Amino acid sequence: MKRLVASIGFVILAGSAALAVVLGPSPTSAPSAVATAITEAALAGPFGLAEMSKESIECIDCHKKESRGLYQMWGASKHYGANVGCYECHVAERDDSDALEHYDETISIIVSPKDCARCHEKEAEEFLGSHHSKAARILGSLDNVLGEVVEGNKAFVTDGFPDGNSAAAVNGCWQCHGSQVKVLPGGQLDPATWPNTGIGRLNPDGTEGSCSACHSRHAFTVEQARHPDNCGKCHLGPDHPQKEIYEESKHGIAFFSNVDRMNLDSPKWVVGEDYWLAPTCATCHVSETKNQPITHDIGMRISWNNRPPLSVRPEVSDAKMNLPGANVPWQIRRQNMYDVCLNCHNETWIDNFYLQYDALVTLYNDKFGGPAKDLYGLAKPLRDVPVNFANHIDWYYWELWHHEGRRARHGASMMGPDYTHWHGTYHIAENFYMKFVPELRDLIEKGSHSSDADKVAAAEALQAKLDEVLNSENHRWYLGKMDPEEQARRKKAAEDFKARYGH
């Protein structure tokens, strides 16, 4: 039985059916004395505890000496003002899998979304239904194979991983995506899986996610959660450089020029009312507008999922993960974002932006993403080594969609022209024409001369598809087969350029 107090309710549980799904049913056994005491204390005041519990006071007496910084952060938090201390968040039942006896109290080190839901029910429900909370589902995927096998080895041996683990995955992949936290005897946590604030962390109580990934302990300040740097812990780098794209965009430039006027610490933070000089990541994806409440499901204002090899509508990917968003069509999500944009832009501006963005997504899907996916699938039987990342073609295809393709699509979604073009479509085209296609031709050549009839057939199938792709309107320029009318237009444009600038 994990966190009995979580099922009873810390302030008031509204009995949400959706929350029951993600947090599990209430226990049928009688409440423990600890749970009853906490619940009665919580209900004594409308916005927290009537007074600090004796257990938390005992915690504080020690921690203000032993963990001075932690104590000071907590002392500046809203939790302190609500008389919510160490014990209220870390309390555990003795039969919890990660229960730890600590100075005559039963606690757990991890505070999971289920624990936070004792007070923050709505927020936990939304978060647990979001893609953020599912980030650790990369475990076992190609992403994780890179960290565990290609980049790593099994030299990091712990009690939880006696056969070893990859330090590259532990220190890299898992710190953003989250790992499965393993509990050792006595409630201690395996060092390969803790510390970990990966946003999709698999917790011992069965929940997915980490609230502290965005709301850093122990101050949990709104100004930090609203600042773009907060998202930059994960959303940066070659495959999803949203932080860098934001900094390049007019939005980011406006924010950093006016950061002292953004009222980031305001209790109420409605765009257009409490601030208006720039949006942050939170503004667009999380925070309140005059028409929308705060949401902790960051997918509810996103109308494309640009993570896969081909962009798909978000309800499609939500359905694959069995998330509530499967029932929310992209048109509603776009209207939600439209409502945010209207605080600074008019309808024509927003409509035209979305036409530009959709066109870039369609360009990527149709010209590069779809054909490359089909070609790579046909090329697999012709690889020298039938193992992912052991062949040039594996790397070329991976980087084409996972790095370059994402950068272009994300750049367009957030109005970062350099990431859309020079870090995006330019590298997609360079990879496709100068690496991917030549490697396909080499595989075809080898396969066509193979003594293996299956490889000969695979080479013929790949050649037919490659001919189809390269002779299509999108790619025939590469074969010197550009339409004559288009050639004439390109020639005239070059002549006009020289005439205009005199060279």
GUVONU-525720 format. One line per field, with one value per residue (C-alpha): residue in three letters; chain; x, z, y. Coordinates in nm, 4 decimals. Layout:
// residues N
type: (ALA_...) $
mol: (A_...) $
xx: (X_...) $
zz: (Z_...) $
yy: (Y_...) $
This chain:
// residues 503
type: (MET_LYS_ARG_LEU_VAL_ALA_SER_ILE_GLY_PHE_VAL_ILE_LEU_ALA_GLY_SER_ALA_ALA_LEU_ALA_VAL_VAL_LEU_GLY_PRO_SER_PRO_THR_SER_ALA_PRO_SER_ALA_VAL_ALA_THR_ALA_ILE_THR_GLU_ALA_ALA_LEU_ALA_GLY_PRO_PHE_GLY_LEU_ALA_GLU_MET_SER_LYS_GLU_SER_ILE_GLU_CYS_ILE_ASP_CYS_HIS_LYS_LYS_GLU_SER_ARG_GLY_LEU_TYR_GLN_MET_TRP_GLY_ALA_SER_LYS_HIS_TYR_GLY_ALA_ASN_VAL_GLY_CYS_TYR_GLU_CYS_HIS_VAL_ALA_GLU_ARG_ASP_ASP_SER_ASP_ALA_LEU_GLU_HIS_TYR_ASP_GLU_THR_ILE_SER_ILE_ILE_VAL_SER_PRO_LYS_ASP_CYS_ALA_ARG_CYS_HIS_GLU_LYS_GLU_ALA_GLU_GLU_PHE_LEU_GLY_SER_HIS_HIS_SER_LYS_ALA_ALA_ARG_ILE_LEU_GLY_SER_LEU_ASP_ASN_VAL_LEU_GLY_GLU_VAL_VAL_GLU_GLY_ASN_LYS_ALA_PHE_VAL_THR_ASP_GLY_PHE_PRO_ASP_GLY_ASN_SER_ALA_ALA_ALA_VAL_ASN_GLY_CYS_TRP_GLN_CYS_HIS_GLY_SER_GLN_VAL_LYS_VAL_LEU_PRO_GLY_GLY_GLN_LEU_ASP_PRO_ALA_THR_TRP_PRO_ASN_THR_GLY_ILE_GLY_ARG_LEU_ASN_PRO_ASP_GLY_THR_GLU_GLY_SER_CYS_SER_ALA_CYS_HIS_SER_ARG_HIS_ALA_PHE_THR_VAL_GLU_GLN_ALA_ARG_HIS_PRO_ASP_ASN_CYS_GLY_LYS_CYS_HIS_LEU_GLY_PRO_ASP_HIS_PRO_GLN_LYS_GLU_ILE_TYR_GLU_GLU_SER_LYS_HIS_GLY_ILE_ALA_PHE_PHE_SER_ASN_VAL_ASP_ARG_MET_ASN_LEU_ASP_SER_PRO_LYS_TRP_VAL_VAL_GLY_GLU_ASP_TYR_TRP_LEU_ALA_PRO_THR_CYS_ALA_THR_CYS_HIS_VAL_SER_GLU_THR_LYS_ASN_GLN_PRO_ILE_THR_HIS_ASP_ILE_GLY_MET_ARG_ILE_SER_TRP_ASN_ASN_ARG_PRO_PRO_LEU_SER_VAL_ARG_PRO_GLU_VAL_SER_ASP_ALA_LYS_MET_ASN_LEU_PRO_GLY_ALA_ASN_VAL_PRO_TRP_GLN_ILE_ARG_ARG_GLN_ASN_MET_TYR_ASP_VAL_CYS_LEU_ASN_CYS_HIS_ASN_GLU_THR_TRP_ILE_ASP_ASN_PHE_TYR_LEU_GLN_TYR_ASP_ALA_LEU_VAL_THR_LEU_TYR_ASN_ASP_LYS_PHE_GLY_GLY_PRO_ALA_LYS_ASP_LEU_TYR_GLY_LEU_ALA_LYS_PRO_LEU_ARG_ASP_VAL_PRO_VAL_ASN_PHE_ALA_ASN_HIS_ILE_ASP_TRP_TYR_TYR_TRP_GLU_LEU_TRP_HIS_HIS_GLU_GLY_ARG_ARG_ALA_ARG_HIS_GLY_ALA_SER_MET_MET_GLY_PRO_ASP_TYR_THR_HIS_TRP_HIS_GLY_THR_TYR_HIS_ILE_ALA_GLU_ASN_PHE_TYR_MET_LYS_PHE_VAL_PRO_GLU_LEU_ARG_ASP_LEU_ILE_GLU_LYS_GLY_SER_HIS_SER_SER_ASP_ALA_ASP_LYS_VAL_ALA_ALA_ALA_GLU_ALA_LEU_GLN_ALA_LYS_LEU_ASP_GLU_VAL_LEU_ASN_SER_GLU_ASN_HIS_ARG_TRP_TYR_LEU_GLY_LYS_MET_ASP_PRO_GLU_GLU_GLN_ALA_ARG_ARG_LYS_LYS_ALA_ALA_GLU_ASP_PHE_LYS_ALA_ARG_TYR_GLY_HIS) $
mol: (A_A_A_A_A_A_A_A_A_A_A_A_A_A_A_A_A_A_A_A_A_A_A_A_A_A_A_A_A_A_A_A_A_A_A_A_A_A_A_A_A_A_A_A_A_A_A_A_A_A_A_A_A_A_A_A_A_A_A_A_A_A_A_A_A_A_A_A_A_A_A_A_A_A_A_A_A_A_A_A_A_A_A_A_A_A_A_A_A_A_A_A_A_A_A_A_A_A_A_A_A_A_A_A_A_A_A_A_A_A_A_A_A_A_A_A_A_A_A_A_A_A_A_A_A_A_A_A_A_A_A_A_A_A_A_A_A_A_A_A_A_A_A_A_A_A_A_A_A_A_A_A_A_A_A_A_A_A_A_A_A_A_A_A_A_A_A_A_A_A_A_A_A_A_A_A_A_A_A_A_A_A_A_A_A_A_A_A_A_A_A_A_A_A_A_A_A_A_A_A_A_A_A_A_A_A_A_A_A_A_A_A_A_A_A_A_A_A_A_A_A_A_A_A_A_A_A_A_A_A_A_A_A_A_A_A_A_A_A_A_A_A_A_A_A_A_A_A_A_A_A_A_A_A_A_A_A_A_A_A_A_A_A_A_A_A_A_A_A_A_A_A_A_A_A_A_A_A_A_A_A_A_A_A_A_A_A_A_A_A_A_A_A_A_A_A_A_A_A_A_A_A_A_A_A_A_A_A_A_A_A_A_A_A_A_A_A_A_A_A_A_A_A_A_A_A_A_A_A_A_A_A_A_A_A_A_A_A_A_A_A_A_A_A_A_A_A_A_A_A_A_A_A_A_A_A_A_A_A_A_A_A_A_A_A_A_A_A_A_A_A_A_A_A_A_A_A_A_A_A_A_A_A_A_A_A_A_A_A_A_A_A_A_A_A_A_A_A_A_A_A_A_A_A_A_A_A_A_A_A_A_A_A_A_A_A_A_A_A_A_A_A_A_A_A_A_A_A_A_A_A_A_A_A_A_A_A_A_A_A_A_A_A_A_A_A_A_A_A_A_A_A_A_A_A_A_A_A_A_A_A_A_A_A_A_A_A_A_A_A_A_A_A_A_A_A_A_A_A_A_A_A_A_A_A_A_A_A_A_A_A_A_A_A_A_A_A_A_A_A_A_A_A) $
xx: (0.0000_0.1729_0.1056_-0.2179_-0.2433_-0.2487_-0.5713_-0.7421_-0.6767_-0.4531_-0.6703_-0.9790_-1.0048_-1.2848_-1.3144_-1.2100_-1.2516_-0.9519_-0.7350_-0.8530_-0.7186_-0.3694_-0.3372_-0.5186_-0.8198_-0.8558_-0.7564_-1.0302_-0.8443_-0.8956_-0.6816_-0.3650_-0.3186_-0.0577_-0.2887_-0.5847_-0.3809_-0.2495_-0.5913_-0.7537_-0.4746_-0.5053_-0.8789_-0.8305_-0.7373_-0.8545_-0.5095_-0.2831_-0.2293_-0.3544_-0.0082_0.3230_0.3158_0.5438_0.7041_0.8017_0.9276_1.1602_1.2789_1.3421_1.5404_1.7931_1.7889_1.8427_2.1776_2.2701_2.1143_2.1194_2.0529_1.7620_1.6143_1.6456_1.4826_1.1911_1.1657_1.1119_0.8474_0.4686_0.4846_0.6393_0.3568_0.1015_0.2732_0.3622_0.6966_0.9262_0.7025_0.3867_0.5604_0.7911_0.5704_0.5294_0.3545_0.5676_0.4655_0.5555_0.8263_1.0571_0.9782_1.2773_1.3055_1.4556_1.4827_1.1739_0.9666_0.8725_0.9468_1.0435_1.3162_1.1119_0.8130_0.6152_0.3236_0.0973_0.2304_0.1941_-0.1657_-0.2607_-0.2787_-0.2356_-0.4956_-0.5806_-0.2165_-0.1189_-0.4069_-0.3119_0.0578_0.0079_-0.1984_0.0729_0.3671_0.6012_0.5146_0.5766_0.9283_1.0945_0.9288_1.2434_1.3842_1.4468_1.4077_1.6760_1.7516_1.8453_2.0369_2.2677_2.3362_2.3545_2.5345_2.6766_2.8123_2.8397_2.9373_2.8392_3.1193_2.8961_2.8071_2.5665_2.3548_2.0529_2.2492_2.4894_2.5499_2.6456_2.5000_2.6106_2.7307_2.6416_2.2741_2.2687_2.4237_2.2719_1.9479_1.7958_1.8539_1.6118_1.3796_1.3852_1.4788_1.3190_1.4156_1.5336_1.4910_1.7573_1.7037_1.6106_1.4520_1.7758_1.7808_2.0234_2.2887_2.2414_1.8823_1.9046_1.9490_1.7124_1.4611_1.3917_1.0447_0.9190_1.0847_0.9345_0.8684_0.8522_0.4830_0.3986_0.3502_0.5359_0.6939_0.8639_0.7019_1.0420_1.1732_1.0095_0.9348_1.2794_1.3039_1.2601_1.1477_0.9195_0.9173_0.6757_0.9299_1.1712_0.9004_0.7980_1.1520_1.2639_1.5902_1.3863_1.2849_1.6397_1.7544_1.6056_1.4808_1.8113_2.0792_2.0970_1.7654_1.5273_1.6847_1.3720_1.5749_1.8143_1.5301_1.3442_1.6540_1.6904_1.3236_1.1645_0.9881_1.3152_1.4800_1.1847_1.1928_1.5609_1.5380_1.2486_1.3047_1.2894_0.9457_0.7895_0.6433_0.7593_0.6917_0.3323_0.0805_-0.1602_0.0166_-0.2298_-0.0809_-0.2065_-0.2954_0.0023_0.2647_0.2619_0.6154_0.7046_0.5900_0.7896_0.7639_0.5149_0.3056_0.2376_0.2200_0.1124_0.0066_-0.3258_-0.4924_-0.8092_-0.9977_-0.7986_-0.6856_-0.3360_-0.2726_-0.0054_-0.0651_0.1757_0.0228_-0.3095_-0.1860_0.0289_-0.1190_0.1704_0.3833_0.7216_0.9093_0.8575_1.0240_0.7068_0.5081_0.1670_-0.1264_-0.0961_-0.4121_-0.2545_0.0485_-0.1705_-0.3807_-0.0665_0.0166_-0.3438_-0.3540_-0.6687_-0.5547_-0.6535_-1.0000_-0.8825_-0.8435_-0.5629_-0.8068_-0.9081_-0.5455_-0.4621_-0.7495_-0.6100_-0.2758_-0.4549_-0.6104_-0.2613_-0.1318_-0.4255_-0.2894_-0.0119_-0.1059_-0.4085_-0.5950_-0.4357_-0.0878_-0.1688_-0.3433_-0.0460_0.2012_0.0169_0.0061_0.3860_0.4399_0.2079_0.3782_0.7198_0.5899_0.4296_0.7508_0.9562_0.7057_0.6540_0.9990_1.2320_1.0679_0.8328_1.0665_1.3632_1.1575_1.0453_1.3952_1.5560_1.3036_1.3885_1.7629_1.7691_1.8047_2.1085_2.3098_2.6500_2.5656_2.1987_2.2388_2.1193_2.3987_2.6529_2.6166_2.6535_2.2951_2.1646_2.3401_2.2466_1.8781_1.8780_2.0305_1.8130_1.4907_1.5967_1.8308_1.8016_1.4336_1.3317_1.5396_1.3710_1.0213_1.0764_1.2439_0.9391_0.7009_0.8763_0.9822_1.3551_1.4660_1.8284_1.7241_1.4584_1.7053_2.0790_2.0503_1.7463_1.6450_1.9998_2.1420_1.8463_1.9160_2.2929_2.2463_1.9825_2.1644_2.5298_2.5201_2.1913_2.1329_2.4977_2.4952_2.1719_2.3365_2.6334_2.4002_2.2132_2.5399_2.6585_2.3200_2.2723_2.5976_2.5262_2.4988_2.2007_1.8800_1.6974_1.9548_1.9323_1.5548_1.5949_1.8381_1.5901_1.3094_1.5280_1.6448_1.2860_1.1863_1.4949_1.4225_1.0646_1.1733_1.4505_1.2366_0.9558_0.8917_1.0616_1.3940_1.4395_1.6569_1.9189_1.9248_1.9496_1.5856_1.4425_1.1309_1.2319_0.9829_1.1239_1.4762_1.3738_1.2253_1.5405_1.7568_1.5480_1.5596_1.9407_1.9548_1.7202_1.9409_2.2531_2.0736_1.9407_2.2755_2.5098_2.7141) $
zz: (0.0000_-0.1237_0.0520_0.2390_0.3177_-0.0533_-0.0972_0.2038_0.1010_0.2345_0.1907_0.0018_-0.2620_-0.5068_-0.6105_-0.9727_-1.1813_-1.3926_-1.0858_-0.9556_-1.2723_-1.2404_-0.8627_-0.8031_-0.5880_-0.2261_0.0197_0.1879_0.5158_0.7975_0.7943_0.9974_1.2944_1.1003_0.8018_1.0190_1.2137_0.8951_0.7349_1.0412_1.0654_0.6977_0.7189_1.0095_0.7744_0.4223_0.2661_0.4627_0.8158_1.1150_1.2663_1.2024_1.2973_1.5772_1.3349_1.0926_1.3756_1.4783_1.1164_1.0921_1.4165_1.2615_0.8987_0.9749_1.1198_0.8873_0.5589_0.5894_0.2229_0.2082_0.5221_0.3802_0.0502_0.2338_0.4612_0.1589_0.0068_0.0125_0.1873_0.4867_0.4934_0.4845_0.7686_0.5293_0.6364_0.5709_0.7285_0.5353_0.2022_0.2974_0.5338_0.4385_0.5575_0.6936_0.4137_0.1361_-0.0863_-0.0288_0.3396_0.5442_0.9218_1.0004_1.3626_1.4763_1.1767_0.8664_0.5572_0.1939_0.0133_-0.3052_-0.3159_-0.6122_-0.8048_-0.5950_-0.2822_-0.4334_-0.5263_-0.1597_-0.2043_-0.5768_-0.7136_-1.0396_-1.1239_-1.0623_-1.2723_-1.5678_-1.5385_-1.5130_-1.8323_-2.0239_-2.2409_-1.9804_-1.7293_-1.9919_-2.0815_-1.9267_-2.1850_-2.3898_-2.1767_-2.4224_-2.7247_-2.9791_-2.7810_-2.4819_-2.6884_-2.7849_-2.4210_-2.2911_-2.5712_-2.8440_-2.6143_-2.2948_-2.1341_-1.8191_-1.5942_-1.3511_-1.1049_-0.8159_-0.5842_-0.8035_-1.1184_-1.0232_-1.3912_-1.4499_-1.6237_-1.8542_-1.6920_-2.0176_-1.9781_-1.6022_-1.6244_-1.9575_-2.0839_-1.7462_-1.5918_-1.8373_-1.9223_-1.5851_-1.4798_-1.2885_-0.9296_-0.7544_-0.3789_-0.1741_0.1640_0.4348_0.1927_0.0495_-0.3268_-0.5734_-0.6788_-1.0473_-1.0210_-0.7535_-0.7506_-1.0438_-1.1294_-1.4821_-1.5708_-1.6522_-1.3578_-1.2684_-0.8957_-0.6443_-0.5798_-0.9432_-1.0617_-1.3558_-1.3352_-1.1149_-1.0167_-0.9010_-1.2575_-1.3134_-0.9561_-0.8030_-0.4367_-0.1784_-0.2664_-0.5572_-0.6730_-0.9457_-1.0925_-1.1587_-1.3127_-1.5395_-1.6546_-1.9904_-1.8365_-1.6298_-1.9440_-2.0785_-1.8568_-2.1125_-2.4130_-2.5787_-2.7894_-3.1350_-3.1337_-2.9565_-2.9207_-2.8055_-2.5573_-2.8250_-3.0725_-2.8149_-2.7475_-3.1213_-3.1706_-3.1269_-2.8225_-2.6505_-2.7445_-2.5967_-2.2776_-2.1996_-2.2783_-2.0347_-1.7790_-1.4876_-1.6000_-1.6433_-1.2878_-1.2703_-0.8955_-0.9187_-0.7565_-1.0423_-1.3785_-1.6620_-1.9971_-2.1095_-1.7535_-1.5267_-1.8027_-2.1738_-2.2946_-2.3901_-2.3569_-2.1942_-2.2460_-1.9592_-2.1143_-2.4277_-2.2909_-1.9258_-1.7801_-1.7464_-2.0004_-1.9546_-2.1121_-2.0018_-1.6640_-1.5947_-1.7388_-1.6483_-1.9667_-2.1985_-2.5025_-2.4792_-2.6864_-2.9356_-3.2782_-3.4174_-3.2481_-3.4125_-3.2185_-3.4505_-3.7895_-3.9426_-3.7691_-3.6510_-3.4849_-3.1040_-3.0468_-3.2552_-3.0293_-2.7189_-2.8313_-2.8655_-2.5007_-2.3854_-2.2618_-2.2074_-2.4843_-2.7380_-2.7178_-2.7757_-3.1481_-3.2716_-3.3826_-3.0186_-2.9078_-3.1809_-3.0726_-2.7174_-2.8438_-3.0695_-2.7528_-2.6092_-2.9269_-2.9415_-2.6381_-2.8548_-3.2196_-3.4418_-3.6170_-3.9591_-3.8074_-3.6254_-3.9259_-4.1482_-3.8927_-3.8817_-4.2619_-4.2644_-3.9901_-4.1408_-4.4776_-4.3267_-4.1525_-4.4774_-4.6698_-4.4286_-4.4184_-4.7952_-4.9327_-4.6816_-4.3820_-4.5676_-4.8515_-4.6157_-4.3859_-4.6770_-4.8249_-4.4927_-4.4355_-4.7739_-4.7094_-4.3811_-4.5349_-4.7291_-4.4335_-4.3724_-4.0054_-3.9078_-3.5940_-3.5427_-3.5403_-3.6790_-4.0342_-4.1965_-4.3208_-3.9620_-3.8513_-4.1614_-4.1250_-3.7471_-3.7688_-4.0658_-3.8665_-3.5017_-3.5152_-3.8358_-3.9009_-3.5488_-3.5488_-3.8645_-3.7422_-3.3933_-3.5384_-3.7513_-3.4609_-3.2470_-3.5171_-3.5056_-3.8681_-3.8221_-3.6623_-3.9283_-4.2132_-4.1395_-3.8485_-4.0027_-4.3666_-4.4887_-4.2942_-4.3859_-4.7550_-4.7147_-4.5342_-4.7759_-5.0986_-4.9969_-4.7467_-4.7378_-5.1129_-5.1941_-4.9176_-5.0550_-5.3949_-5.2422_-5.0680_-5.3935_-5.5782_-5.3209_-5.2937_-5.6683_-5.6919_-5.3910_-5.4112_-5.1761_-5.3804_-5.1028_-5.1098_-5.4862_-5.4556_-5.1773_-5.3917_-5.6815_-5.4542_-5.3073_-5.6530_-5.7753_-5.4757_-5.5033_-5.8737_-5.7862_-5.5174_-5.7132_-6.0237_-5.8270_-5.8541_-5.5175_-5.6146_-5.9911_-5.9847_-5.8277_-6.1459_-6.3690_-6.4665_-6.3435_-6.5332_-6.8205_-6.7119_-6.3603_-6.5018_-6.6969_-6.3856_-6.1865_-6.4648_-6.4808_-6.1022_-6.1139_-6.3910_-6.1999_-5.8925_-6.0878_-6.2509_-5.9184_-5.7382_-6.0305_-6.0099) $
yy: (0.0000_0.3161_0.6446_0.5751_0.9448_1.0251_0.8325_0.9898_1.3475_1.6196_1.9255_1.8080_1.5353_1.5992_1.2366_1.2971_0.9833_1.0717_1.1141_0.7791_0.6216_0.7673_0.7488_0.4235_0.3342_0.4380_0.1659_-0.0299_-0.0612_0.1878_0.5028_0.4906_0.7196_0.9175_0.9664_1.0647_1.3179_1.4788_1.4938_1.6528_1.9073_1.9926_2.0508_2.2859_2.5716_2.6676_2.7134_2.4824_2.3570_2.5482_2.5175_2.3484_1.9801_1.8636_1.6172_1.8941_2.1106_1.8299_1.7947_2.1683_2.1846_1.9467_2.0589_2.4247_2.3178_2.0317_2.1543_2.5296_2.6018_2.3597_2.5140_2.8661_2.7680_2.6106_2.9127_3.1379_2.9122_2.9194_2.5839_2.7564_3.0116_2.7293_2.5390_2.2578_2.1168_1.8247_1.5655_1.6514_1.5860_1.2976_1.0952_0.7291_0.4158_0.1326_-0.1029_0.1405_-0.0056_0.2903_0.3478_0.4597_0.4816_0.8206_0.9417_0.7485_0.8626_0.6671_0.8702_0.8286_1.0175_1.0609_1.2921_1.1636_1.3186_1.0990_1.2696_1.6156_1.5302_1.5375_1.9155_1.9705_1.7324_1.9099_1.9774_1.6144_1.4853_1.7049_1.6285_1.2526_1.2669_1.4525_1.3511_1.4993_1.2283_0.9580_1.0746_0.7675_0.5493_0.5973_0.3115_0.0322_0.2605_0.3479_0.6643_0.4572_0.2012_0.4873_0.5723_0.2164_0.0331_0.2555_0.5281_0.3265_-0.0018_-0.1936_-0.0757_0.1172_-0.1599_-0.0960_-0.3113_-0.2442_-0.3277_-0.6087_-0.6819_-0.3197_-0.0185_0.2609_0.5808_0.7596_0.6676_0.7306_1.0768_1.1722_1.0182_0.9434_1.2857_1.4455_1.1576_0.9852_0.6359_0.3514_0.4250_0.1082_0.0747_-0.0998_-0.2661_-0.0166_0.2288_0.3671_0.4327_0.2822_0.5380_0.4548_0.5784_0.8482_1.1456_1.1819_1.4529_1.3304_1.4488_1.0982_0.9231_0.5848_0.6091_0.3234_0.3984_0.3249_0.6824_0.8320_1.1742_1.4269_1.7562_1.8840_1.8575_2.1960_2.3095_2.2800_2.1865_2.3261_2.6759_2.5777_2.9409_3.0454_3.2858_2.9982_2.7811_3.0691_3.1524_3.0040_2.8837_2.6389_2.4500_2.4631_2.1755_1.9382_2.1338_2.2191_2.0578_1.9032_1.7171_1.9569_2.3027_2.4857_2.6915_2.8146_2.8697_3.0793_3.2884_3.3538_3.4415_3.7824_3.6386_3.5526_3.8800_4.0693_3.8635_3.9039_4.2749_4.3169_4.0410_4.2879_4.4002_4.0564_4.0327_3.6704_3.6559_3.7806_3.5432_3.6101_3.5967_3.6463_3.7413_4.0803_4.1805_4.1169_4.1258_4.2026_4.2715_3.9140_3.5531_3.2732_2.8980_2.8914_3.1688_2.9695_2.6154_2.6336_2.9659_3.1394_3.3672_3.5699_3.2770_2.9707_2.8394_2.7100_2.3642_2.1117_1.9127_2.0921_1.9206_2.1002_2.3954_2.2040_2.1209_1.9118_1.6484_1.7030_1.4367_1.1333_1.0739_1.2205_1.4934_1.3738_1.5382_1.5227_1.3214_1.0431_1.0159_1.0548_0.7594_0.5434_0.6232_0.5804_0.9401_1.1485_1.3820_1.1161_1.2708_1.6289_1.7059_1.9265_2.1975_2.2591_2.2664_2.5151_2.7349_2.7208_2.8523_3.1013_3.2459_3.2980_3.4624_3.7061_3.8874_4.0348_3.9664_4.0140_3.7336_3.7883_3.7691_3.4451_3.2879_3.3645_3.2301_2.8994_2.8828_2.9258_2.6699_2.4083_2.4539_2.3781_2.0662_1.9491_2.0235_1.8136_1.5261_1.5098_1.5877_1.4265_1.2562_1.0213_0.9204_0.8739_0.6518_0.4337_0.4128_0.3265_0.0501_-0.1027_-0.0611_-0.2519_-0.6013_-0.4766_-0.3533_-0.5145_-0.5658_-0.6187_-0.4074_-0.0505_0.2105_-0.0356_0.1009_0.4412_0.4334_0.3990_0.7179_0.9133_0.8307_0.8840_1.2287_1.3258_1.2947_1.2847_1.5850_1.7843_1.7185_1.8070_2.1246_2.2496_2.1730_2.3095_2.6169_2.6936_2.6282_2.8913_3.1373_3.0721_3.1253_3.0190_2.6901_2.6382_2.6913_2.6694_2.4261_2.2580_2.2272_2.3007_2.0056_1.7850_1.8465_1.8059_1.4755_1.3463_1.4255_1.3987_1.1104_0.9208_0.8773_0.7879_0.5287_0.3820_0.3521_0.1718_-0.0727_-0.1326_-0.1958_-0.4485_-0.6154_-0.6527_-0.8477_-1.0666_-1.4434_-1.4169_-1.4075_-1.2235_-0.9444_-0.9175_-0.8811_-0.6260_-0.4255_-0.4241_-0.3044_-0.0310_0.0802_0.1066_0.3187_0.5387_0.5989_0.6900_0.9346_1.1036_1.1421_1.3040_1.6772_1.7362_1.5775_1.5648_1.8770_1.6473_1.4384_1.7472_1.7084_2.0378_2.1422_2.3773_2.6415_2.6325_2.6569_2.9663_3.1239_3.0519_3.2007_3.5175_3.5542_3.5361_3.7948_4.0261_3.9932_4.0927_4.3838_4.5068_4.5001_4.5577_4.2378) $
